[in-house]
Every structure is written in structure tokens, then in C-alpha cells.
């Protein structure tokens, strides 16, 4: 944990894209803090910059200007190789499109972060099977992505983000393909992982059914954070 108790610190983060002859500003001076032990949700209309923001936080995209620090590390100061290493060791990302490798089984897909970090393949697959059990897919570990439903593929992607015990977990619409009961089970799992003195979780979602899992909710619009609100009282959080 860094000394100020922050997992993520964004200060005046700006990100633009070129679209033909035009420049689109996706992030317009974002200021945001995510505390250790916190589940922060980002909500807002489609196209408001939520996915761009979490991609900057996760080191997938570089901002044009401003500071984005993850556990005290300014990501822009890292070389490409250093950033890959930092992400492999510290960040788990659940992509909305799942990004599973089609020729690998569910367990092999989940084991990828562990193998990247140097774990023996047999041990990595064994640990991957354990996390698949946690997300309710222990009996589908040998299945290829094409043999799984959309909701099952989403749970494989979530297991892959959790398997290497990252300090920061970033999710883009993690419950969009899940029924209500499964979605809440997955959020309970994510919440149990995130509420730790050294971890944090950031979720982009339109799913109002899971808002009550958040500690704080940041509302975005037009590339800006317009409001941050506490989701529950401390007493309510302790009862979860």
C-alpha cells in the first residue's frame, strides 16, 4: 500500500482521439481518487469516456496530459516493458468483449496471467481451476470459448482477472451477460477480493442491479466526472 492510502490518483487527465480531420476529446481533465479497500463504480451514458478512463488507469492507453498514478506509480514514467511488467503483477482487467483465446480451454485462458508472471504451467492451470470453481465454472474448465455461452465466457474473463491476485481489478461491464443471480454472485466474489487493505476495484457498469455493491459511485458525462457519491453508510457496508 502506498502511504496516502490511494490505489488510483487521477489529476487533470486529458485524452484525445483523432477522427479524420477532427480531434475528439474523450477525457476532459479527469480528477478522481480510488482508495485502497474500495469498490468504485463508474456510471454514465454510452460514449461519455468511462472505458477510456479505465483503459488509462489500467495502463492500456496513455493519456495526453495529466497524472495517472496506480499505487504511487506514475504509469507514464514507465517504459513499455516496465509497464507490461507492472500490469502483469498488479492489475487485472475484465474486457467487455472478454478477449479469450479461442484455441485455449477455459482453464488455460485463466492461467495466462500466472504463466506470464513465471509460474509453472501445471501449477498455473491448477490454480486457474480453483478460481473457475469460485465463479461457478469448475465443471467447464476444459471447454473452449466456442463451447461456452456468453455469460460463461464473461465469468472466465473475470476468473482470469482474479487469478494472479492483482492489487487493482478493473472491469468493463462485468455483469452485462449475466442473469441477476449469477451477476450478484460474481459481484460478491469481486467485492470479497477488493475489500482488502491492499486492493481496490473499479467497475464500469450500466447495471443498476449491482449499484449497492459500490462504496462510491462516480457519475461521468461528456468526458468529465460530474459527481461522486457514497453508495452506502459505513454501517450498511459492514452488514454486506
Backbone as numpy.savetxt, mean C-alpha at the origin, in Angstrom:
# Nx Ny Nz CAx CAy CAz Cx Cy Cz
11.98 2.80 13.84 11.14 3.98 13.84 12.02 5.22 13.84
11.63 6.23 13.03 12.40 7.46 13.08 11.95 8.29 14.26
12.79 9.23 14.64 12.61 9.90 15.90 11.32 10.67 16.05
10.77 11.21 14.94 9.58 12.03 15.08 8.30 11.22 15.00
8.38 9.88 14.93 7.18 9.08 14.93 6.39 9.11 13.64
7.03 9.52 12.54 6.34 9.58 11.25 6.83 8.47 10.34
5.87 7.80 9.71 6.21 6.83 8.67 6.41 7.55 7.35
5.55 8.52 7.06 5.60 9.26 5.79 5.47 10.75 6.08
6.30 11.53 5.42 6.20 12.98 5.48 6.25 13.53 4.07
5.16 14.17 3.64 5.12 14.85 2.34 5.00 16.35 2.59
5.87 17.10 1.95 5.85 18.56 2.07 5.90 19.19 0.69
4.81 19.87 0.33 4.70 20.62 -0.93 5.08 19.76 -2.14
4.56 18.53 -2.18 4.89 17.59 -3.26 4.09 17.95 -4.52
4.83 18.15 -5.61 4.24 18.49 -6.91 4.64 17.41 -7.92
3.67 16.96 -8.71 3.94 16.00 -9.77 3.15 16.38 -11.01
3.84 16.49 -12.14 3.19 16.84 -13.40 3.42 15.73 -14.42
2.51 15.67 -15.40 2.64 14.76 -16.53 2.52 15.56 -17.82
3.25 15.12 -18.83 3.09 15.70 -20.16 1.99 14.93 -20.88
1.03 15.66 -21.45 -0.04 15.05 -22.23 -0.11 15.79 -23.55
0.64 15.27 -24.54 0.75 15.98 -25.81 1.48 17.29 -25.60
0.84 18.37 -25.99 1.46 19.69 -25.81 1.10 20.31 -24.47
0.30 19.61 -23.68 -0.15 20.15 -22.40 0.59 19.51 -21.24
0.61 20.22 -20.13 1.15 19.68 -18.88 0.03 19.57 -17.87
-0.16 18.38 -17.34 -1.20 18.14 -16.34 -0.54 18.04 -14.98
-1.01 18.82 -14.04 -0.48 18.78 -12.68 -1.33 17.83 -11.86
-0.77 16.66 -11.58 -1.51 15.63 -10.85 -1.52 15.90 -9.35
-0.40 16.40 -8.81 -0.30 16.75 -7.39 0.10 18.21 -7.29
-0.68 18.97 -6.54 -0.49 20.42 -6.48 -0.07 20.85 -5.07
1.13 20.45 -4.68 1.64 20.90 -3.38 1.06 20.12 -2.22
1.23 18.80 -2.24 0.66 17.94 -1.20 1.46 18.05 0.10
0.75 18.28 1.19 1.32 18.21 2.54 0.56 17.12 3.30
1.28 16.13 3.78 0.62 15.03 4.49 1.61 14.33 5.40
1.11 13.87 6.54 1.89 13.05 7.45 1.13 11.75 7.72
1.86 10.65 7.74 1.30 9.37 8.15 2.13 8.90 9.34
1.47 8.66 10.45 2.18 8.30 11.68 2.44 6.80 11.75
3.47 6.43 12.47 3.70 5.00 12.71 2.53 4.44 13.50
2.17 3.19 13.21 1.04 2.56 13.88 -0.31 3.02 13.39
-0.35 3.70 12.24 -1.58 4.31 11.76 -2.04 3.69 10.44
-3.37 3.60 10.28 -3.97 3.27 8.99 -4.61 4.54 8.45
-4.02 5.08 7.41 -4.51 6.30 6.76 -5.20 5.93 5.46
-6.40 6.43 5.25 -7.09 6.22 3.98 -7.11 7.51 3.18
-6.94 7.36 1.85 -7.05 8.47 0.91 -8.32 8.27 0.11
-9.20 9.25 0.15 -10.46 9.16 -0.59 -10.62 10.38 -1.46
-11.52 10.27 -2.44 -11.77 11.38 -3.34 -12.17 10.88 -4.71
-12.62 11.78 -5.59 -13.11 11.36 -6.90 -12.00 10.78 -7.78
-12.38 9.97 -8.76 -11.41 9.42 -9.70 -10.66 10.55 -10.40
-9.37 10.36 -10.58 -8.56 11.36 -11.27 -8.08 12.51 -10.41
-8.29 12.42 -9.07 -7.90 13.54 -8.21 -6.45 13.45 -7.75
-5.74 12.36 -8.09 -4.32 12.27 -7.75 -3.97 11.24 -6.69
-4.94 10.44 -6.25 -4.69 9.50 -5.15 -3.62 8.46 -5.52
-3.80 7.82 -6.67 -2.85 6.79 -7.08 -1.48 7.39 -7.36
-1.44 8.58 -7.93 -0.15 9.25 -8.14 0.54 9.50 -6.81
-0.21 9.94 -5.81 0.39 10.23 -4.51 0.97 8.97 -3.87
0.21 7.88 -3.88 0.77 6.68 -3.24 1.93 6.10 -4.05
1.95 6.35 -5.36 3.08 5.89 -6.17 4.34 6.67 -5.84
4.20 7.96 -5.53 5.34 8.76 -5.08 5.79 8.28 -3.70
4.83 8.06 -2.80 5.17 7.60 -1.45 5.91 6.27 -1.49
5.50 5.39 -2.41 6.11 4.06 -2.50 7.39 4.04 -3.32
7.79 5.18 -3.86 9.03 5.24 -4.64 8.90 4.71 -6.05
7.67 4.54 -6.53 7.45 4.08 -7.90 7.58 5.25 -8.87
7.11 6.42 -8.45 7.25 7.65 -9.23 8.09 8.65 -8.44
8.84 9.50 -9.15 9.54 10.62 -8.53 8.70 11.88 -8.68
8.57 12.64 -7.61 7.89 13.92 -7.70 8.78 14.93 -8.44
8.17 16.00 -8.94 8.93 17.07 -9.59 9.62 17.96 -8.57
8.93 18.21 -7.46 9.50 19.06 -6.41 8.82 18.72 -5.09
9.39 19.22 -4.01 8.88 18.93 -2.69 9.58 17.73 -2.08
9.24 17.46 -0.83 9.87 16.38 -0.06 8.90 15.22 0.13
9.38 14.01 -0.11 8.65 12.81 0.30 9.63 11.92 1.05
9.41 11.79 2.33 10.30 11.04 3.21 9.54 9.84 3.78
10.17 8.66 3.73 9.58 7.43 4.27 10.49 6.92 5.37
9.99 6.91 6.59 10.78 6.54 7.77 12.11 7.30 7.80
12.02 8.61 7.50 13.17 9.49 7.57 14.06 9.49 6.35
13.75 8.65 5.34 14.58 8.57 4.14 13.95 9.38 3.01
14.67 10.41 2.55 14.25 11.19 1.39 14.47 10.33 0.14
13.38 9.89 -0.49 13.49 8.94 -1.59 14.21 9.53 -2.80
14.11 10.84 -3.00 14.78 11.46 -4.15 16.30 11.42 -4.03
16.80 11.25 -2.82 18.26 11.23 -2.62 18.87 9.86 -2.87
18.02 8.87 -3.18 18.51 7.52 -3.43 18.76 7.30 -4.92
19.81 6.54 -5.23 20.00 6.11 -6.62 18.93 5.09 -6.96
18.82 4.76 -8.24 17.82 3.76 -8.65 18.02 2.45 -7.92
19.26 2.01 -7.80 19.55 0.74 -7.12 19.23 0.84 -5.63
19.61 1.97 -5.01 19.33 2.15 -3.58 17.82 2.19 -3.33
17.09 2.83 -4.25 15.64 2.92 -4.09 14.99 1.55 -4.20
15.44 0.74 -5.15 14.92 -0.62 -5.28 15.16 -1.42 -4.01
16.35 -1.28 -3.46 16.68 -2.00 -2.23 15.82 -1.51 -1.07
15.66 -0.20 -0.96 14.85 0.37 0.12 13.41 -0.11 0.01
12.85 -0.09 -1.20 11.48 -0.54 -1.40 11.34 -2.03 -1.08
12.32 -2.82 -1.53 12.25 -4.27 -1.29 12.25 -4.60 0.19
12.95 -3.81 0.97 13.07 -4.09 2.40 11.98 -3.44 3.25
11.39 -2.34 2.76 10.54 -1.53 3.63 9.11 -1.32 3.17
8.79 -1.56 1.90 7.50 -1.17 1.36 6.81 -2.36 0.69
5.53 -2.55 1.01 4.68 -3.49 0.31 3.60 -2.72 -0.43
3.39 -3.05 -1.72 2.45 -2.29 -2.55 1.42 -3.24 -3.14
0.14 -2.93 -2.95 -0.94 -3.69 -3.58 -1.46 -2.88 -4.75
-1.19 -3.35 -5.97 -1.62 -2.64 -7.18 -3.08 -2.96 -7.47
-3.79 -1.96 -8.00 -5.20 -2.18 -8.34 -5.33 -3.25 -9.44
-4.34 -3.34 -10.33 -4.38 -4.32 -11.42 -3.73 -5.64 -11.02
-3.37 -5.79 -9.75 -2.79 -7.00 -9.15 -1.34 -7.25 -9.57
-1.02 -7.15 -10.88 0.35 -7.33 -11.38 0.95 -8.68 -10.97
0.16 -9.73 -11.09 0.66 -11.08 -10.83 1.34 -11.62 -12.08
2.39 -12.42 -11.90 3.07 -13.03 -13.03 2.29 -14.28 -13.46
1.83 -14.34 -14.71 0.87 -15.38 -15.12 1.42 -16.80 -15.11
2.73 -16.96 -15.22 3.30 -18.31 -15.28 3.71 -18.84 -13.92
3.50 -18.06 -12.86 3.85 -18.48 -11.51 2.59 -18.81 -10.72
2.69 -19.78 -9.84 1.57 -20.11 -8.95 1.34 -18.97 -7.96
0.22 -19.08 -7.25 -0.08 -18.07 -6.23 1.05 -17.98 -5.22
1.52 -19.13 -4.72 2.59 -19.12 -3.72 3.88 -18.55 -4.29
4.18 -18.87 -5.54 5.41 -18.34 -6.15 5.31 -16.84 -6.34
4.13 -16.33 -6.73 3.94 -14.89 -6.84 4.15 -14.21 -5.50
3.59 -14.79 -4.46 3.69 -14.19 -3.12 5.14 -14.21 -2.63
5.90 -15.23 -3.02 7.26 -15.39 -2.52 8.27 -14.42 -3.14
7.88 -13.72 -4.21 8.84 -12.89 -4.95 9.57 -11.87 -4.07
8.89 -11.10 -3.21 9.63 -10.14 -2.38 10.68 -10.80 -1.49
10.39 -11.99 -0.99 11.35 -12.69 -0.14 12.57 -13.13 -0.93
12.35 -13.64 -2.14 13.46 -14.08 -2.98 14.33 -12.89 -3.39
13.68 -11.76 -3.70 14.43 -10.54 -4.02 15.32 -10.14 -2.85
14.83 -10.36 -1.64 15.60 -10.01 -0.44 16.59 -11.10 -0.02
16.74 -12.14 -0.86 17.80 -13.12 -0.63 17.41 -14.39 0.09
16.11 -14.59 0.36 15.70 -15.80 1.07 15.75 -17.00 0.13
16.10 -18.14 0.67 16.07 -19.39 -0.08 14.67 -19.62 -0.65
14.61 -20.10 -1.90 13.33 -20.24 -2.59 12.37 -21.16 -1.83
12.86 -22.28 -1.34 11.99 -23.22 -0.63 11.40 -22.57 0.62
12.23 -21.86 1.37 11.76 -21.18 2.58 10.79 -20.05 2.22
11.08 -19.34 1.11 10.21 -18.24 0.68 8.82 -18.76 0.33
8.75 -19.87 -0.39 7.45 -20.44 -0.76 6.72 -20.94 0.48
7.46 -21.51 1.44 6.83 -21.97 2.68 6.19 -20.80 3.43
6.91 -19.69 3.52 6.35 -18.52 4.20 5.18 -17.94 3.40
5.29 -17.96 2.08 4.20 -17.47 1.23 2.93 -18.28 1.46
3.07 -19.59 1.59 1.90 -20.43 1.86 1.22 -20.04 3.17
2.02 -19.67 4.18 1.45 -19.25 5.45 0.64 -17.98 5.33
1.11 -17.02 4.53 0.38 -15.77 4.36 -0.87 -16.00 3.50
-0.79 -16.89 2.52 -1.99 -17.24 1.74 -3.06 -17.85 2.65
-2.65 -18.64 3.63 -3.60 -19.16 4.62 -4.31 -18.01 5.34
-3.54 -16.98 5.69 -4.10 -15.84 6.42 -5.16 -15.11 5.61
-5.01 -15.05 4.28 -5.99 -14.36 3.45 -7.03 -15.32 2.88
-7.08 -16.55 3.41 -8.12 -17.49 3.03 -7.88 -18.23 1.74
-6.62 -18.32 1.30 -6.31 -18.99 0.04 -5.32 -20.13 0.20
-5.27 -20.72 1.38 -4.33 -21.80 1.61 -4.52 -22.98 0.67
-5.76 -23.19 0.23 -6.04 -24.32 -0.66 -5.85 -23.98 -2.14
-5.41 -22.76 -2.44 -5.23 -22.34 -3.83 -3.79 -21.93 -4.11
-2.87 -22.33 -3.26 -1.49 -21.87 -3.38 -0.81 -22.33 -4.66
-1.24 -23.47 -5.22 -0.62 -24.00 -6.44 -1.29 -23.49 -7.71
-2.37 -22.73 -7.58 -3.12 -22.28 -8.75 -2.41 -21.13 -9.45
-2.51 -21.11 -10.78 -2.01 -19.99 -11.57 -3.03 -18.85 -11.49
-2.59 -17.60 -11.72 -3.54 -16.47 -11.69 -4.76 -16.68 -12.59
-4.56 -17.31 -13.76 -5.68 -17.52 -14.69 -6.72 -18.48 -14.13
-6.34 -19.24 -13.11 -7.26 -20.19 -12.48 -7.96 -19.60 -11.25
-7.72 -18.33 -10.99 -8.28 -17.67 -9.82 -9.27 -16.59 -10.25
-10.27 -16.35 -9.42 -11.20 -15.25 -9.67 -10.50 -13.92 -9.41
-11.16 -12.84 -9.82 -10.59 -11.52 -9.57 -10.36 -11.26 -8.09
-11.33 -11.66 -7.25 -11.17 -11.47 -5.82 -10.04 -12.29 -5.24
-9.86 -13.51 -5.75 -8.76 -14.35 -5.29 -7.42 -13.76 -5.72
-7.34 -13.26 -6.95 -6.10 -12.63 -7.40 -5.76 -11.42 -6.53
-6.79 -10.68 -6.14 -6.56 -9.52 -5.29 -5.99 -9.93 -3.94
-6.48 -11.04 -3.40 -5.95 -11.51 -2.11 -4.52 -12.03 -2.25
-4.19 -12.62 -3.41 -2.79 -13.01 -3.65 -1.91 -11.77 -3.66
-2.38 -10.70 -4.32 -1.61 -9.45 -4.37 -1.41 -8.87 -2.97
-2.43 -8.98 -2.13 -2.32 -8.48 -0.75 -1.33 -9.34 0.04
-1.39 -10.65 -0.15 -0.44 -11.53 0.53 0.99 -11.21 0.11
1.20 -10.93 -1.16 2.54 -10.58 -1.66 3.05 -9.29 -1.00
2.14 -8.35 -0.75 2.55 -7.09 -0.11 2.88 -7.27 1.36
2.35 -8.32 1.98 2.55 -8.54 3.42 3.71 -9.47 3.74
4.10 -10.31 2.78 4.93 -11.48 3.09 6.30 -11.12 3.65
6.87 -9.98 3.25 8.22 -9.64 3.70 8.21 -8.69 4.89
7.05 -8.59 5.57 6.91 -7.78 6.78 7.39 -6.34 6.58
6.86 -5.65 5.56 7.31 -4.29 5.30 6.87 -3.32 6.39
7.61 -2.25 6.53 7.24 -1.24 7.52 6.12 -0.33 7.01
6.03 -0.16 5.68 4.97 0.65 5.08 4.24 -0.20 4.05
2.93 -0.30 4.19 2.10 -1.02 3.24 1.20 0.00 2.54
1.23 -0.01 1.21 0.48 0.94 0.40 -0.45 0.15 -0.50
-1.75 0.46 -0.46 -2.75 -0.33 -1.19 -3.62 0.58 -2.06
-3.82 0.16 -3.31 -4.69 0.88 -4.24 -5.96 0.06 -4.43
-7.04 0.50 -3.79 -8.35 -0.17 -3.88 -8.26 -1.67 -3.54
-7.81 -2.03 -2.34 -7.58 -3.44 -2.03 -8.84 -4.28 -1.88
-10.01 -3.63 -1.74 -11.24 -4.42 -1.55 -12.19 -4.30 -2.74
-11.74 -3.71 -3.84 -12.66 -3.42 -4.95 -13.27 -4.67 -5.56
-12.54 -5.79 -5.55 -13.06 -7.03 -6.15 -13.55 -8.03 -5.11
-13.68 -7.59 -3.86 -14.03 -8.52 -2.78 -15.46 -8.28 -2.29
-16.14 -9.36 -1.90 -17.44 -9.19 -1.28 -17.26 -8.58 0.11
-18.37 -8.20 0.71 -18.30 -7.44 1.95 -17.57 -8.21 3.05
-17.94 -9.47 3.25 -17.34 -10.26 4.33 -15.83 -10.46 4.11
-15.45 -10.82 2.88 -14.03 -11.04 2.58 -13.26 -9.73 2.68
-13.87 -8.64 2.20 -13.21 -7.34 2.29 -12.91 -6.95 3.72
-13.85 -7.17 4.61 -13.63 -6.81 6.01 -12.59 -7.74 6.64
-12.59 -9.01 6.24 -11.56 -9.93 6.76 -10.17 -9.47 6.35
-10.03 -9.07 5.07 -8.74 -8.60 4.58 -8.33 -7.33 5.31
-9.27 -6.41 5.53 -8.93 -5.17 6.25 -8.55 -5.46 7.69
-9.21 -6.43 8.31 -8.82 -6.81 9.68 -7.39 -7.31 9.70
-7.03 -8.10 8.68 -5.66 -8.59 8.59 -4.68 -7.44 8.39
-4.99 -6.56 7.42 -4.12 -5.42 7.17 -4.00 -4.54 8.41
-5.12 -4.31 9.07 -5.11 -3.47 10.27 -4.25 -4.09 11.36
-4.34 -5.41 11.53 -3.56 -6.07 12.58 -2.07 -5.96 12.30
-1.71 -5.95 11.02 -0.31 -5.80 10.64 0.14 -4.36 10.83
-0.73 -3.42 10.46 -0.33 -2.01 10.46 -0.24 -1.42 11.85
-1.15 -1.82 12.74 -1.16 -1.21 14.07 -0.03 -1.82 14.89
1.12 -1.28 14.69 2.36 -1.77 15.28 3.22 -0.54 15.48
4.07 -0.57 16.47 4.87 0.61 16.79 5.86 0.99 15.70
6.05 0.12 14.71 7.04 0.43 13.68 6.48 0.38 12.27
5.15 0.25 12.11 4.58 0.11 10.77 3.47 1.13 10.53
3.10 1.26 9.25 1.98 2.12 8.87 1.36 1.58 7.59
0.12 1.99 7.34 -0.63 1.52 6.19 -1.35 2.70 5.55
-1.22 2.83 4.22 -1.92 3.86 3.46 -2.78 3.17 2.41
-4.08 3.46 2.41 -5.02 2.80 1.51 -5.78 3.84 0.70
-5.74 3.68 -0.63 -6.63 4.43 -1.51 -7.90 3.62 -1.67
-9.06 4.24 -1.47 -10.30 3.47 -1.58 -11.48 4.36 -1.92
-12.45 3.77 -2.61 -13.78 4.36 -2.77 -14.81 3.58 -1.95
-14.36 2.57 -1.23 -15.24 1.62 -0.55 -15.63 2.14 0.83
-16.79 2.76 0.91 -17.23 3.35 2.17 -17.45 2.29 3.25
-17.58 1.01 2.85 -17.81 -0.07 3.82 -16.61 -0.26 4.75
-15.44 0.20 4.34 -14.24 -0.05 5.14 -13.69 1.22 5.81
-14.41 2.34 5.68 -13.91 3.59 6.25 -13.67 3.48 7.75
-14.47 2.63 8.44 -14.36 2.56 9.89 -13.07 1.89 10.35
-12.30 1.29 9.42 -11.00 0.72 9.79 -9.91 1.79 9.89
-10.16 2.95 9.32 -9.13 3.99 9.27 -8.94 4.67 10.61
-7.72 5.09 10.88 -7.46 5.99 12.01 -7.74 7.43 11.59
-7.27 7.77 10.38 -7.58 9.09 9.81 -7.90 8.91 8.33
-8.71 9.82 7.80 -9.10 9.80 6.39 -8.72 11.14 5.78
-7.90 11.09 4.72 -7.50 12.30 4.00 -8.32 12.39 2.72
-9.03 13.48 2.56 -9.87 13.67 1.38 -9.11 14.49 0.34
-9.02 13.95 -0.89 -8.31 14.63 -1.97 -9.29 15.15 -3.01
-8.89 16.23 -3.65 -9.65 16.75 -4.79 -8.70 17.60 -5.61
-8.69 17.37 -6.92 -7.92 18.18 -7.86 -6.45 18.30 -7.46
-5.85 17.17 -7.06 -4.42 17.16 -6.77 -4.02 17.74 -5.44
-5.01 17.98 -4.57 -4.71 18.56 -3.26 -5.43 17.76 -2.16
-4.87 17.79 -0.97 -5.58 17.26 0.19 -6.38 18.41 0.79
-7.70 18.25 0.77 -8.57 19.34 1.19 -9.01 19.21 2.64
-8.93 17.98 3.18 -9.36 17.79 4.57 -8.79 16.48 5.09
-8.37 16.49 6.36 -7.97 15.26 7.04 -8.80 15.16 8.30
-9.48 14.04 8.48 -10.35 13.89 9.65 -10.04 12.61 10.39
-10.25 12.66 11.69 -10.11 11.48 12.53 -11.29 10.57 12.24
-11.01 9.28 12.06 -12.09 8.35 11.74 -12.86 7.94 12.97
-12.12 7.68 14.08 -12.77 7.21 15.30 -12.09 7.83 16.51
-12.79 7.76 17.63 -12.17 8.19 18.87 -11.18 7.14 19.34
-10.30 7.49 20.24 -9.32 6.54 20.77 -10.01 5.35 21.43
-11.11 5.60 22.15 -11.82 4.50 22.81 -12.39 3.53 21.79
-12.93 4.09 20.69 -13.48 3.23 19.63 -12.38 2.40 19.00
-11.21 3.00 18.77 -10.10 2.29 18.15 -9.66 1.12 19.02
-9.65 1.32 20.33 -9.19 0.27 21.23 -10.14 -0.94 21.23
-11.41 -0.69 20.89 -12.37 -1.77 20.88 -12.29 -2.62 19.61
-11.59 -2.16 18.57 -11.50 -2.91 17.32 -10.62 -4.13 17.51
